[in-house]
Amino acid sequence: MSQLSAAVRAVFERLLSASTEGGIAQARERVQDHLAQLRLAARRNPLLAIDVAEAVASGLEQLLDAAGEMSPGGRALVIAASWYFASETDAVRDTSGVLGLDDDQAVFNHVVDRLGLSNRKLNL
């Protein structure tokens, strides 16, 4: 099972408890918008790990595609992970440099572990 730091876990759990407020379509839109913002930021900041951002976004898109067939708890995990990725206030600012997306990758890996999909983990 993927381990999350206390700070990352606190933010993720807050988002998970609120995940019933938005649906799959809204989560998908937030992921796409955030990835577009990160691509723009990467032009100004060569240390931004855009490959990690693209891998996390792609993985989330795949999970969102399958979320309609998941249990309500599974859907909530996927939506919360999507919100975490798109959040401006996650544990580590995504545009902070080379490590800015490590927490997003950790949350993604945590969610796929909880969904029993460990073969989808990102190891970048």
N, CA, C and O of each residue as an XYZ file, in Angstrom:
496
protein
N       0.851     -1.176      0.000
C       0.000      0.000      0.000
C       0.897      1.239      0.000
O       1.853      1.317      0.771
N       0.594      2.177     -0.841
C       1.370      3.416     -0.936
C       1.196      4.231      0.335
O       0.094      4.353      0.869
N       2.295      4.781      0.805
C       2.268      5.596      2.005
C       2.225      7.070      1.633
O       2.961      7.523      0.756
N       1.360      7.807      2.304
C       1.281      9.253      2.102
C       1.824      9.942      3.344
O       1.623      9.470      4.463
N       2.513     11.061      3.141
C       2.968     11.835      4.291
C       1.745     12.368      5.028
O       0.645     12.388      4.476
N       1.931     12.791      6.252
C       0.813     13.305      7.043
C       0.165     14.513      6.380
O      -1.060     14.640      6.376
N       0.986     15.403      5.818
C       0.441     16.608      5.171
C      -0.374     16.249      3.934
O      -1.457     16.794      3.721
N       0.143     15.336      3.121
C      -0.559     14.916      1.910
C      -1.838     14.183      2.290
O      -2.893     14.427      1.704
N      -1.748     13.292      3.262
C      -2.922     12.538      3.705
C      -4.015     13.472      4.205
O      -5.189     13.258      3.905
N      -3.654     14.500      4.960
C      -4.652     15.430      5.495
C      -5.410     16.135      4.374
O      -6.635     16.243      4.426
N      -4.695     16.612      3.370
C      -5.346     17.293      2.247
C      -6.204     16.310      1.474
O      -7.343     16.624      1.128
N      -5.677     15.121      1.196
C      -6.429     14.136      0.433
C      -7.699     13.713      1.178
O      -8.767     13.616      0.573
N      -7.593     13.468      2.456
C      -8.765     13.052      3.233
C      -9.830     14.155      3.269
O     -11.025     13.860      3.246
N      -9.408     15.412      3.323
C     -10.364     16.523      3.279
C     -11.085     16.527      1.937
O     -12.303     16.698      1.885
N     -10.346     16.342      0.863
C     -10.955     16.298     -0.469
C     -11.852     15.077     -0.625
O     -12.898     15.154     -1.270
N     -11.457     13.967     -0.047
C     -12.249     12.743     -0.130
C     -13.587     12.917      0.573
O     -14.616     12.446      0.088
N     -13.570     13.594      1.714
C     -14.831     13.793      2.432
C     -15.760     14.749      1.702
O     -16.969     14.732      1.935
N     -15.216     15.583      0.823
C     -16.029     16.544      0.066
C     -16.314     16.064     -1.357
O     -16.962     16.777     -2.124
N     -15.846     14.878     -1.721
C     -15.898     14.466     -3.125
C     -17.303     14.207     -3.645
O     -17.488     14.065     -4.854
N     -18.286     14.144     -2.779
C     -19.656     13.939     -3.250
C     -20.235     15.217     -3.851
O     -21.308     15.185     -4.453
N     -19.540     16.333     -3.693
C     -20.043     17.609     -4.203
C     -19.835     17.787     -5.702
O     -20.457     18.666     -6.298
N     -18.995     16.994     -6.319
C     -18.723     17.127     -7.751
C     -18.744     15.773     -8.412
O     -18.570     14.750     -7.750
N     -18.952     15.755     -9.695
C     -19.028     14.499    -10.401
C     -17.811     14.213    -11.235
O     -16.811     14.930    -11.191
N     -17.918     13.155    -11.990
C     -16.832     12.694    -12.844
C     -16.506     13.729    -13.915
O     -15.335     14.009    -14.169
N     -17.534     14.301    -14.546
C     -17.301     15.281    -15.613
C     -16.557     16.502    -15.085
O     -15.641     17.005    -15.735
N     -16.951     16.976    -13.908
C     -16.272     18.126    -13.323
C     -14.828     17.783    -12.969
O     -13.930     18.601    -13.168
N     -14.600     16.583    -12.448
C     -13.239     16.161    -12.103
C     -12.377     16.092    -13.361
O     -11.226     16.529    -13.350
N     -12.925     15.547    -14.436
C     -12.181     15.443    -15.699
C     -11.801     16.836    -16.204
O     -10.673     17.061    -16.641
N     -12.749     17.758    -16.140
C     -12.489     19.132    -16.593
C     -11.390     19.782    -15.760
O     -10.523     20.469    -16.300
N     -11.425     19.569    -14.456
C     -10.396     20.150    -13.591
C      -9.018     19.578    -13.901
O      -8.030     20.312    -13.912
N      -8.945     18.272    -14.152
C      -7.664     17.637    -14.496
C      -7.123     18.232    -15.792
O      -5.953     18.606    -15.869
N      -7.975     18.317    -16.804
C      -7.542     18.857    -18.101
C      -7.098     20.309    -17.985
O      -6.075     20.693    -18.553
N      -7.859     21.115    -17.254
C      -7.494     22.525    -17.067
C      -6.164     22.672    -16.341
O      -5.324     23.490    -16.715
N      -5.988     21.873    -15.305
C      -4.740     21.976    -14.534
C      -3.548     21.541    -15.373
O      -2.489     22.166    -15.312
N      -3.704     20.483    -16.151
C      -2.606     20.043    -17.017
C      -2.256     21.132    -18.016
O      -1.076     21.364    -18.279
N      -3.241     21.801    -18.575
C      -2.976     22.904    -19.515
C      -2.201     24.026    -18.813
O      -1.278     24.599    -19.394
N      -2.571     24.337    -17.578
C      -1.859     25.367    -16.813
C      -0.420     24.943    -16.548
O       0.498     25.758    -16.636
N      -0.228     23.679    -16.226
C       1.126     23.188    -15.957
C       1.992     23.198    -17.216
O       3.190     23.470    -17.145
N       1.395     22.907    -18.351
C       2.163     22.968    -19.601
C       2.642     24.389    -19.875
O       3.767     24.593    -20.330
N       1.794     25.362    -19.600
C       2.204     26.765    -19.752
C       3.305     27.115    -18.756
O       4.284     27.770    -19.112
N       3.146     26.683    -17.523
C       4.143     26.965    -16.493
C       5.482     26.325    -16.826
O       6.532     26.882    -16.507
N       5.455     25.155    -17.467
C       6.698     24.453    -17.819
C       7.514     25.229    -18.845
O       8.732     25.072    -18.916
N       6.856     26.060    -19.633
C       7.602     26.896    -20.591
C       8.466     27.923    -19.868
O       9.529     28.306    -20.355
N       8.001     28.364    -18.705
C       8.740     29.363    -17.915
C       9.680     28.727    -16.904
O      10.662     29.338    -16.480
N       9.369     27.494    -16.523
C      10.142     26.830    -15.477
C      10.602     25.460    -15.985
O       9.838     24.496    -15.931
N      11.835     25.364    -16.474
C      12.307     24.092    -17.019
C      12.465     22.999    -15.956
O      12.649     21.833    -16.304
N      12.398     23.352    -14.676
C      12.507     22.351    -13.619
C      11.176     21.684    -13.296
O      11.134     20.700    -12.557
N      10.093     22.215    -13.846
C       8.788     21.615    -13.598
C       8.726     20.254    -14.291
O       9.027     20.147    -15.479
N       8.346     19.242    -13.566
C       8.346     17.871    -14.080
C       7.070     17.612    -14.880
O       6.160     16.927    -14.413
N       7.018     18.167    -16.086
C       5.814     18.056    -16.912
C       5.541     16.598    -17.289
O       4.384     16.228    -17.490
N       6.573     15.768    -17.389
C       6.347     14.349    -17.681
C       5.547     13.678    -16.572
O       4.709     12.819    -16.844
N       5.800     14.063    -15.330
C       5.036     13.523    -14.200
C       3.601     14.032    -14.264
O       2.657     13.268    -14.059
N       3.438     15.318    -14.546
C       2.093     15.886    -14.654
C       1.282     15.174    -15.729
O       0.115     14.844    -15.518
N       1.898     14.940    -16.872
C       1.189     14.274    -17.965
C       0.854     12.830    -17.622
O      -0.218     12.343    -17.981
N       1.752     12.142    -16.936
C       1.491     10.751    -16.548
C       0.371     10.670    -15.513
O      -0.504      9.810    -15.612
N       0.394     11.564    -14.521
C      -0.668     11.575    -13.512
C      -2.003     11.907    -14.173
O      -3.004     11.237    -13.919
N      -2.023     12.934    -15.015
C      -3.266     13.323    -15.695
C      -3.800     12.179    -16.557
O      -5.001     11.909    -16.547
N      -2.935     11.516    -17.290
C      -3.354     10.400    -18.124
C      -3.924      9.259    -17.274
O      -4.955      8.676    -17.610
N      -3.248      8.956    -16.188
C      -3.740      7.913    -15.286
C      -5.082      8.273    -14.687
O      -5.965      7.421    -14.577
N      -5.245      9.531    -14.297
C      -6.527      9.974    -13.748
C      -7.629      9.896    -14.799
O      -8.755      9.499    -14.497
N      -7.303     10.275    -16.035
C      -8.288     10.183    -17.122
C      -8.772      8.739    -17.281
O      -9.966      8.494    -17.452
N      -7.852      7.800    -17.223
C      -8.223      6.390    -17.344
C      -9.111      5.948    -16.184
O     -10.084      5.219    -16.379
N      -8.774      6.390    -14.990
C      -9.603      6.046    -13.833
C     -10.973      6.704    -13.922
O     -11.980      6.095    -13.561
N     -11.014      7.933    -14.395
C     -12.299      8.617    -14.561
C     -13.155      7.922    -15.611
O     -14.377      7.865    -15.475
N     -12.522      7.392    -16.662
C     -13.256      6.626    -17.675
C     -13.933      5.411    -17.054
O     -15.039      5.045    -17.451
N     -13.281      4.791    -16.093
C     -13.800      3.578    -15.461
C     -14.650      3.862    -14.224
O     -15.288      2.950    -13.698
N     -14.669      5.100    -13.754
C     -15.314      5.430    -12.481
C     -16.814      5.144    -12.458
O     -17.368      4.830    -11.405
N     -17.471      5.251    -13.604
C     -18.904      4.983    -13.653
C     -19.255      3.552    -13.289
O     -20.380      3.273    -12.875
N     -18.299      2.644    -13.439
C     -18.508      1.227    -13.122
C     -18.021      0.869    -11.719
O     -18.130     -0.284    -11.300
N     -17.489      1.846    -10.996
C     -16.933      1.591     -9.665
C     -17.999      1.758     -8.593
O     -19.057      2.345     -8.821
N     -17.690      1.229     -7.429
C     -18.545      1.454     -6.263
C     -18.525      2.944     -5.925
O     -17.622      3.655     -6.367
N     -19.486      3.429     -5.162
C     -19.456      4.839     -4.758
C     -18.150      5.214     -4.050
O     -17.637      6.315     -4.247
N     -17.618      4.324     -3.240
C     -16.355      4.598     -2.563
C     -15.190      4.707     -3.531
O     -14.324      5.567     -3.370
N     -15.162      3.839     -4.536
C     -14.120      3.896     -5.556
C     -14.211      5.174     -6.361
O     -13.199      5.821     -6.630
N     -15.430      5.538     -6.747
C     -15.640      6.798     -7.481
C     -15.157      7.977     -6.659
O     -14.510      8.883     -7.185
N     -15.465      7.969     -5.378
C     -15.044      9.065     -4.498
C     -13.518      9.168     -4.448
O     -12.975     10.273     -4.458
N     -12.824      8.029     -4.393
C     -11.354      8.043     -4.383
C     -10.803      8.672     -5.658
O      -9.885      9.490     -5.608
N     -11.370      8.284     -6.804
C     -10.891      8.801     -8.087
C     -11.155     10.296     -8.200
O     -10.292     11.050     -8.648
N     -12.336     10.722     -7.799
C     -12.670     12.146     -7.859
C     -11.781     12.941     -6.914
O     -11.305     14.017     -7.275
N     -11.551     12.428     -5.710
C     -10.686     13.134     -4.755
C      -9.251     13.226     -5.276
O      -8.603     14.259     -5.107
N      -8.747     12.166     -5.903
C      -7.394     12.215     -6.481
C      -7.328     13.239     -7.602
O      -6.321     13.929     -7.760
N      -8.389     13.337     -8.374
C      -8.441     14.333     -9.455
C      -8.439     15.742     -8.888
O      -7.737     16.621     -9.388
N      -9.224     15.951     -7.849
C      -9.253     17.272     -7.211
C      -7.907     17.597     -6.589
O      -7.457     18.742     -6.629
N      -7.255     16.569     -6.003
C      -5.934     16.805     -5.412
C      -4.970     17.288     -6.489
O      -4.262     18.277     -6.296
N      -4.944     16.596     -7.614
C      -4.052     16.983     -8.709
C      -4.329     18.417     -9.154
O      -3.395     19.179     -9.408
N      -5.598     18.786     -9.249
C      -5.980     20.104     -9.767
C      -5.942     21.201     -8.713
O      -6.103     22.378     -9.038
N      -5.735     20.836     -7.475
C      -5.801     21.809     -6.381
C      -4.600     22.753     -6.351
O      -3.453     22.346     -6.539
N      -4.901     24.003     -6.113
C      -3.842     25.000     -5.914
C      -3.274     24.912     -4.497
O      -2.213     25.469     -4.215
N      -3.979     24.217     -3.614
C      -3.587     24.179     -2.207
C      -3.287     22.764     -1.737
O      -3.565     22.419     -0.588
N      -2.714     21.931     -2.630
C      -2.325     20.615     -2.157
C      -1.060     20.744     -1.312
O      -0.566     21.851     -1.101
N      -0.544     19.643     -0.839
C       0.550     19.689      0.140
C       1.828     20.323     -0.400
O       2.553     20.974      0.352
N       2.115     20.144     -1.683
C       3.298     20.736     -2.314
C       2.838     21.442     -3.585
O       2.168     20.844     -4.426
N       3.194     22.694     -3.716
C       2.787     23.458     -4.898
C       3.353     22.807     -6.159
O       4.561     22.591     -6.260
N       2.486     22.496     -7.114
C       2.886     21.755     -8.310
C       3.956     22.463     -9.124
O       4.778     21.800     -9.756
N       3.969     23.768     -9.127
C       4.934     24.528     -9.927
C       6.200     24.878     -9.151
O       6.983     25.721     -9.588
N       6.405     24.231     -7.998
C       7.554     24.570     -7.165
C       8.876     24.018     -7.678
O       9.930     24.332     -7.123
N       8.840     23.216     -8.709
C      10.091     22.704     -9.257
C      10.021     21.213     -9.499
O       8.944     20.641     -9.667
N      11.166     20.605     -9.512
C      11.285     19.209     -9.914
C      10.491     18.262     -9.005
O      10.058     17.204     -9.462
N      10.293     18.611     -7.750
C       9.577     17.745     -6.815
C       8.122     18.155     -6.614
O       7.418     17.548     -5.807
N       7.668     19.160     -7.324
C       6.335     19.707     -7.103
C       5.179     18.774     -7.387
O       4.072     18.993     -6.895
N       5.415     17.744     -8.168
C       4.336     16.815     -8.506
C       4.502     15.449     -7.849
O       3.717     14.536     -8.105
N       5.518     15.306     -7.006
C       5.730     14.031     -6.323
C       4.538     13.655     -5.442
O       4.168     12.484     -5.367
N       3.936     14.643     -4.776
C       2.792     14.349     -3.921
C       1.582     13.922     -4.745
O       0.812     13.065     -4.312
N       1.408     14.506     -5.920
C       0.303     14.136     -6.801
C       0.476     12.685     -7.279
O      -0.488     11.921     -7.336
N       1.703     12.327     -7.615
C       1.996     10.955     -8.013
C       1.738     10.002     -6.840
O       1.194      8.916     -7.035
N       2.123     10.400     -5.631
C       1.902      9.559     -4.446
C       0.407      9.343     -4.203
O      -0.013      8.233     -3.876
N      -0.391     10.394     -4.362
C      -1.842     10.260     -4.190
C      -2.408      9.325     -5.254
O      -3.217      8.453     -4.941
N      -1.993      9.497     -6.505
C      -2.454      8.601     -7.572
C      -2.122      7.148     -7.220
O      -2.986      6.276     -7.305
N      -0.874      6.888     -6.828
C      -0.463      5.528     -6.492
C      -1.235      4.987     -5.294
O      -1.570      3.803     -5.258
N      -1.515      5.833     -4.325
C      -2.309      5.441     -3.161
C      -3.712      5.007     -3.597
O      -4.233      3.995     -3.130
N      -4.306      5.778     -4.487
C      -5.667      5.472     -4.949
C      -5.697      4.172     -5.750
O      -6.580      3.341     -5.537
N      -4.755      3.983     -6.658
C      -4.776      2.728     -7.427
C      -4.534      1.528     -6.517
O      -5.090      0.455     -6.752
N      -3.714      1.694     -5.486
C      -3.549      0.621     -4.496
C      -4.881      0.319     -3.808
O      -5.272     -0.842     -3.688
N      -5.566      1.354     -3.363
C      -6.843      1.164     -2.665
C      -7.913      0.571     -3.571
O      -8.818     -0.116     -3.098
N      -7.815      0.830     -4.863
C      -8.763      0.266     -5.823
C      -8.380     -1.145     -6.264
O      -9.115     -1.781     -7.020
N      -7.227     -1.637     -5.791
C      -6.761     -2.959     -6.194
C      -6.184     -2.983     -7.605
O      -6.182     -4.022     -8.266
N      -5.696     -1.836     -8.058
C      -5.150     -1.697     -9.405
C      -3.658     -1.353     -9.362
O      -3.195     -0.494    -10.112
N      -2.923     -2.014     -8.499
C      -1.512     -1.675     -8.292
C      -0.682     -1.753     -9.559
O       0.380     -1.136     -9.642
N      -1.154     -2.511    -10.557
C      -0.425     -2.595    -11.818
C      -0.462     -1.277    -12.582
O       0.265     -1.126    -13.564
N      -1.284     -0.321    -12.164
C      -1.359      0.993    -12.815
C      -0.506      2.048    -12.113
O      -0.536      3.217    -12.495
N       0.249      1.652    -11.098
C       1.065      2.622    -10.371
C       2.057      3.300    -11.293
O       2.555      2.703    -12.247
N       2.332      4.552    -10.994
C       3.320      5.336    -11.730
C       4.640      5.269    -10.990
O       4.709      5.557     -9.795
N       5.673      4.893    -11.697
C       7.016      4.814    -11.119
C       7.948      5.669    -11.953
O       8.763      5.158    -12.721
N       7.820      6.966    -11.793
C       8.626      7.907    -12.590
C       9.794      8.419    -11.772
O      10.589      9.221    -12.264
